Amino acid sequence: MRKIQVQAIEEAVYELFLQANYSIEPGIEKAITEAVEQETSDAGRFVLKQLSENYRIARTEKMAICQDTGASMVFMDIGQEVYLEGELPETAVNRGVRRAYTEGFLRKSMVKDPLFDRTNTGDNTPAILYTRIVEGDRISLSVAAKGFGCENMSRTKMLVPGDGIDGVKDFILETIRIAGPNTCPPSLVGVGIGGTIDYAAMLSKRALLRPVGDTHPDARYAQLEQELLEKANQLGIGPGGYGGKMTALAVKIESYPTHIASIPVCVTMCCHASRHASRVL
């Protein structure tokens, strides 16, 4: 059994949200640079070059990559051999978020109630927290600052087995097409397939934590990701929605077993600024 002070979670969350909002994942920056060479549209190339410059300024000046610094999402995998000492982990997570968004001059976007009291909470809490108990004596933390212009274009659908893989492909590509310029393309597309309606949504968020350049360990899903990316980039939406080839940088899929009667599918759209960071305690 390994003892970990809950205070360490607060410190990690604080530092990770600053990192995520100031420094884009190197894989995304590399993909944007490569996209300039592949883009066929002059307007599209201009947008991509502006994005690269924006990343550079944000990183060097410690400024937010985007004005929408997102909802604070935290994925916490706790090893079963860990003994947490101190207050509730959720309390520490929210305090870390509060410090990062206040001290880091990041926009606070959370409201107290979705319907009856849309008053800003003033510190971007509460965080959206997902926890799992896993093997080992470590805590793995991944944070994501999820912007909501693209979140608003995300969709979920309960397909039936008769829809098959073609139905899944059509729904994913339809979602990207409908989103159009509203996701600040080139987009990253997270897809969750299986489980239940809510579990598919969670899987789609986890999918966005994967590096842009990685390959799915299951060759079938790796091939599907590549096929969907190629077809997305034939839609003609292009960078910033100005037309062109580079509509998406990546399509990432996570799957889970499901009921015999259904194929739950969730597509979470994310802008080029897919801001996330991870650490192991």
Rosetta blueprint (number, residue, H / E / L):
1 M L
2 R E
3 K E
4 I E
5 Q E
6 V L
7 Q H
8 A H
9 I H
10 E H
11 E H
12 A H
13 V H
14 Y H
15 E H
16 L H
17 F H
18 L H
19 Q H
20 A H
21 N H
22 Y H
23 S L
24 I L
25 E L
26 P H
27 G H
28 I H
29 E H
30 K H
31 A H
32 I H
33 T H
34 E H
35 A H
36 V H
37 E H
38 Q H
39 E L
40 T L
41 S L
42 D H
43 A H
44 G H
45 R H
46 F H
47 V H
48 L H
49 K H
50 Q H
51 L H
52 S H
53 E H
54 N H
55 Y H
56 R H
57 I H
58 A H
59 R H
60 T H
61 E H
62 K L
63 M L
64 A L
65 I L
66 C L
67 Q L
68 D L
69 T L
70 G L
71 A E
72 S E
73 M E
74 V E
75 F E
76 M E
77 D E
78 I E
79 G E
80 Q L
81 E L
82 V E
83 Y E
84 L E
85 E E
86 G L
87 E L
88 L L
89 P H
90 E H
91 T H
92 A H
93 V H
94 N H
95 R H
96 G H
97 V H
98 R H
99 R H
100 A H
101 Y H
102 T H
103 E H
104 G L
105 F L
106 L L
107 R L
108 K L
109 S L
110 M L
111 V E
112 K L
113 D L
114 P L
115 L L
116 F L
117 D L
118 R L
119 T L
120 N E
121 T L
122 G L
123 D L
124 N L
125 T L
126 P L
127 A L
128 I E
129 L E
130 Y E
131 T E
132 R E
133 I E
134 V E
135 E L
136 G L
137 D L
138 R L
139 I E
140 S E
141 L E
142 S E
143 V E
144 A E
145 A E
146 K E
147 G L
148 F H
149 G H
150 C H
151 E H
152 N L
153 M L
154 S L
155 R E
156 T E
157 K E
158 M E
159 L E
160 V L
161 P H
162 G H
163 D H
164 G H
165 I H
166 D H
167 G H
168 V H
169 K H
170 D H
171 F H
172 I H
173 L H
174 E H
175 T H
176 I H
177 R H
178 I H
179 A H
180 G H
181 P H
182 N H
183 T H
184 C L
185 P L
186 P L
187 S E
188 L E
189 V E
190 G E
191 V E
192 G E
193 I E
194 G E
195 G E
196 T L
197 I H
198 D H
199 Y H
200 A H
201 A H
202 M H
203 L H
204 S H
205 K H
206 R H
207 A H
208 L L
209 L L
210 R L
211 P L
212 V L
213 G L
214 D L
215 T L
216 H L
217 P L
218 D L
219 A H
220 R H
221 Y H
222 A H
223 Q H
224 L H
225 E H
226 Q H
227 E H
228 L H
229 L H
230 E H
231 K H
232 A H
233 N L
234 Q L
235 L L
236 G L
237 I L
238 G L
239 P H
240 G H
241 G H
242 Y L
243 G L
244 G L
245 K L
246 M L
247 T L
248 A E
249 L E
250 A E
251 V E
252 K E
253 I E
254 E E
255 S E
256 Y E
257 P E
258 T E
259 H L
260 I L
261 A L
262 S L
263 I E
264 P E
265 V E
266 C E
267 V E
268 T E
269 M E
270 C E
271 C L
272 H L
273 A L
274 S L
275 R E
276 H E
277 A E
278 S E
279 R E
280 V E
281 L L
